[in-house]
Amino acid sequence: MDSLSALRKHVQQSQIDQVADALARAKRVHVYARGNAGVLAELMVRRMRRFGIPTTELSGDTRDLAEKTLQIARGDVVVIFAFRKAPTTLPTLLKSVRGAEATTVLVTDTLHMLTPTPDLVLSAPRGTTDGFASLTVPMAVTNAVVLTMAARHAHTVLPALDRLDSLINSFEE
């Protein structure tokens, strides 16, 4: 609860707005996470698809990751969920994304010393350094981005959600 209460001290609405706007402009969104952060990646992938944005989860072994990374291009956004310490594949991914001239967004609990540095960073502590750290804070950050995107870009998000509802109804008939 303390970490959740302190979230506003670490992540500002203007930062959330920047990320939401970048995602709304993206040609394609790619989402990267390892371990427990995969839950957040799945949430982001589902939300972006529902909003009508082509989305890829950068998952699998190194070969799968390399193959999926080939698709990243200028105008894309790569959302990265990384906590405590950077996954071993992250520096190579960041270099490849930078070379493709795509935008990177890092959601983290600590500012990792990454090279190249991500374009946008949303960083807030998830708990005490000696205690258990949950995904509650990054989940709140992720939901804030999604809800802000829906509010700021309703003209594109709402029609996509309407099409989705119609399609769901068609499948259920």
C-alpha positions in Angstrom: 0.0 0.0 0.0 2.9 2.4 0.8 4.4 1.8 -2.7 1.0 2.4 -4.4 0.4 5.5 -2.3 3.8 6.9 -3.3 3.3 6.2 -7.1 2.4 9.8 -7.8 5.7 11.0 -6.5 7.5 8.9 -9.1 5.4 8.9 -12.2 3.7 12.1 -13.4 0.6 12.3 -15.5 2.6 14.2 -18.2 4.8 11.1 -18.5 1.8 8.8 -18.8 0.4 11.2 -21.5 3.7 11.0 -23.5 3.6 7.2 -23.4 -0.2 7.1 -24.3 0.4 9.4 -27.2 3.4 7.4 -28.5 1.3 4.2 -28.4 -1.6 5.9 -30.2 0.7 7.1 -33.0 2.5 3.7 -33.3 2.3 1.8 -36.5 2.9 -1.4 -34.5 3.5 -2.0 -30.8 5.9 -4.7 -29.6 5.9 -5.8 -25.9 8.9 -7.3 -24.1 9.0 -8.9 -20.7 10.6 -11.8 -18.9 9.5 -13.9 -15.9 6.7 -12.5 -13.7 6.5 -9.3 -15.8 5.0 -11.5 -18.6 1.6 -10.9 -17.0 2.0 -7.1 -17.7 3.1 -7.8 -21.2 0.0 -10.0 -21.8 -2.3 -7.2 -20.5 -0.6 -4.6 -22.7 -0.8 -6.8 -25.8 -4.5 -7.5 -25.2 -5.3 -3.8 -24.7 -3.5 -2.7 -27.8 -5.2 -5.3 -29.9 -8.6 -4.3 -28.6 -7.7 -0.7 -29.5 -7.0 -1.9 -33.1 -3.2 -1.5 -32.9 -1.2 -4.4 -34.5 0.8 -5.8 -31.6 3.6 -8.4 -31.1 4.8 -10.0 -27.9 8.6 -10.3 -28.0 8.7 -13.6 -26.3 10.3 -17.0 -26.6 13.9 -18.1 -26.7 16.7 -16.0 -28.3 16.0 -17.3 -31.8 12.3 -16.4 -31.4 13.2 -13.0 -30.0 15.6 -12.3 -32.9 13.0 -13.3 -35.5 10.3 -11.1 -33.9 12.8 -8.2 -33.6 13.3 -8.2 -37.3 9.7 -6.8 -37.7 10.5 -3.7 -35.6 10.6 -0.5 -37.8 10.5 3.3 -37.7 7.1 4.4 -36.3 6.9 1.4 -34.0 6.9 1.5 -30.2 8.6 -1.2 -28.1 7.2 -1.4 -24.5 9.6 -3.0 -22.1 8.8 -4.3 -18.6 12.0 -4.9 -16.6 12.3 -5.1 -12.9 15.2 -5.4 -10.4 17.8 -6.2 -13.0 17.8 -6.1 -16.8 17.3 -9.4 -18.6 20.4 -10.5 -20.5 18.7 -10.1 -23.9 17.5 -6.5 -23.2 20.7 -4.6 -24.2 20.8 -6.3 -27.6 17.1 -5.6 -28.1 17.6 -1.9 -27.2 20.4 -1.6 -29.8 18.3 -3.3 -32.4 15.3 -1.0 -31.7 17.5 2.1 -31.8 18.9 0.9 -35.2 15.4 0.5 -36.5 14.5 4.0 -35.2 11.6 2.8 -33.2 10.6 4.3 -29.9 11.3 2.5 -26.6 9.2 2.8 -23.4 10.6 1.2 -20.2 8.3 0.4 -17.3 10.5 -0.4 -14.3 10.9 -0.2 -10.5 14.4 1.2 -10.7 16.3 3.1 -13.4 18.5 0.5 -15.0 21.8 1.6 -16.4 20.9 0.6 -20.0 22.7 1.4 -23.2 21.2 2.8 -25.3 18.8 4.5 -22.9 15.1 4.0 -23.5 13.2 7.0 -25.0 10.6 7.1 -22.3 10.8 5.7 -18.7 8.1 5.1 -16.2 9.8 4.2 -13.0 8.3 3.6 -9.5 9.4 1.4 -6.6 7.4 -1.8 -6.1 8.2 -2.3 -2.5 11.1 -2.2 -0.1 14.5 -3.3 -1.3 14.7 -6.1 1.4 11.0 -7.2 1.1 8.6 -8.7 -1.3 7.9 -6.6 -4.4 4.6 -7.1 -6.2 3.4 -6.2 -9.6 0.7 -3.9 -8.2 2.6 -0.6 -8.9 3.6 -1.5 -12.5 0.0 -2.8 -13.1 -1.3 0.5 -12.0 1.1 2.3 -14.3 0.1 0.1 -17.2 -3.6 0.6 -16.6 -3.0 4.4 -16.3 -1.3 4.3 -19.7 -4.2 2.3 -21.2 -6.9 4.5 -19.7 -5.1 7.7 -20.7 -4.8 6.4 -24.2 -8.5 5.7 -24.4 -9.4 9.1 -23.0 -6.9 11.1 -25.1 -7.5 9.2 -28.3 -11.1 8.2 -28.1 -11.7 9.1 -31.7 -9.6 6.0 -32.7 -10.0 3.8 -29.7 -13.8 3.8 -29.3 -14.5 2.8 -32.9 -12.1 -0.1 -32.5 -13.8 -1.2 -29.3 -17.2 -0.9 -31.1 -15.9 -3.1 -33.9 -14.6 -5.6 -31.4 -18.0 -5.7 -29.6 -19.8 -6.3 -32.9 -17.4 -9.0 -33.8 -17.8 -10.7 -30.4 -21.6 -10.6 -30.8 -21.3 -12.1 -34.3 -19.2 -15.0 -32.9 -21.7 -15.5 -30.1 -24.8 -15.7 -32.3 
